[in-house]
Amino acid sequence: MIRNTHRPGRHLMRDDESGLVHYDDELVKRWDGLYVRRDQYETRHPQEFVKARNDPIQLREIRTDPLVARPTTAEATLIGTTSISTRTGPASHIFSPGIGDMVIGLNFIVR
């Protein structure tokens, strides 16, 4: 906006978000204290004002379950005749045969 006229009773202010200079009636003060243009104004999110309510019935004996060892379903297998290992498991069918299989040499396949 080119300011080539004087507006009586108005002064210039700097927009804190963009750094541009505007007249004071074009800017508004946002909830965090910054002055921004009217079209850039945003309110606070309604979820910031949500408050937790007390539970009507309190739980008495709260305890956690004991830790259980994770079963090993992923077994390492070698790729071709190399010493490079790959993991096989419940989701390995997604990757094999994969997109863009590449053959290097005679017995080496990269997936």
Buried (B, 14 or more C-beta within 10 A) or exposed (E): EEEEEEEEEEEEBEBBEEEEEBEEEBBBEBEEEEBBBEEEEEEEEEEEEEEEEEEEEEEEEEEEEEEEEEEEEEEEEEBBEEEEEBEBEEEEEEEEEEEEEEEEEEEEBEE
